[in-house]
Amino acid sequence: MIITLTSDFGLKDHYVGALKGAIYSKLPTTRLVDISHEISPFVLQEAAYVIGSAYSYFPDKTIHLVLADAEFTPEKRPILVSWNNHYFLSADSGILSLITADQQPEAIIELPFEENEDATELFIKAAVELVNGKFIFEMGKVIPSLKEVQPLKAVVSEDKTKITGNIIYVDRFGNAISNISKELFEQLRGGRNFDILFRNYRITKIHNTYINYSSEKNAEDGGKLAIFNRSGLLEIALYKGNQRSGGTASSLLGIEYESSISIVFK
């Protein structure tokens, strides 16, 4: 059995090591895989993007332990969600509703908990029960829906000449990922040329890959480019941009979480 770990713990302190040690002490033969421990605290859209982009690469029945914004309250209870043949353990903060979007999970189980109970310990206990084959409907109370939060969504203008979206994630390379999907772009494009606009910048072409950009005659390190990433979302980058070479798309172009970005069709 595989258990993935996603948290806002960071890597400076002992928290991730202690988490893994606690799991191994109860499940010494399980496989633990880190998705990320650098989720920005309380940024639910970021957590949803990271987990949503990664979980489907794992085998069915993988357990995904989500310890971002995981403290329990009467309005944010611990839940076990079965969705797309995967299990997710998380506080009902809205992260899982962002991941599942408009799809109804196969099961949503509210796990029993006591006041001031530690989230890490409770979820480890639940993961152990899953690994040992406990029937999910024996683990808590079935509830009808997840807590919903309003996601950042791309908006299409009434005349269908413009898509307006936002940056939902900035990766470690400073590449800025938007919520404008390739599917939506292709639905509206209809063969038209377009401008990608953000702050005072303009890009008029979307490349298939970074390599595709580098093969062009006028390609240069630090050049602006746009691609649709593996999650099918529009991404803005600087070719080979990094802090050592002078900056990234986020730092040099001034685009960050929630920054506006649009595609205007001509």
SULPE-V672424 format. One record per pair of residues at least 24 apart in sequence whose C-alpha atoms are under 6 Angstrom apart, sorted by the first residue. I is the first residue (numbers start at 1). J is the second residue. If there is no record, write none. Layout:
I&J, I&J
This chain:
1&30, 2&31, 2&32, 2&62, 3&32, 3&63, 3&64, 4&32, 4&33, 4&34, 4&64, 4&65, 5&34, 5&35, 5&65, 6&35, 6&36, 6&37, 6&66, 6&67, 7&37, 7&67, 7&68, 8&37, 8&38, 8&39, 8&41, 8&68, 9&37, 10&37, 10&38, 42&69, 44&95, 46&169, 48&95, 48&98, 48&99, 52&99, 60&85, 60&86, 61&85, 61&86, 62&86, 63&87, 63&88, 64&88, 65&89, 66&90, 78&111, 79&109, 79&110, 79&111, 80&108, 80&109, 81&107, 81&108, 82&106, 82&107, 92&147, 94&147, 94&148, 94&149, 97&146, 97&148, 108&142, 108&143, 109&140, 109&141, 109&142, 110&140, 110&141, 111&140, 154&180, 161&264, 161&265, 162&263, 162&264, 163&262, 163&263, 164&261, 164&262, 165&260, 165&261, 165&262, 166&258, 166&259, 166&260, 166&261, 167&257, 167&258, 167&259, 168&257, 168&258, 169&257, 174&248, 174&249, 174&250, 175&236, 175&237, 175&249, 176&235, 176&236, 177&235, 178&234, 180&233, 180&234, 181&232, 181&233, 182&232, 182&233, 193&265, 193&266, 194&264, 194&265, 194&266, 195&263, 195&264, 196&262, 196&263, 197&261, 197&262, 198&261
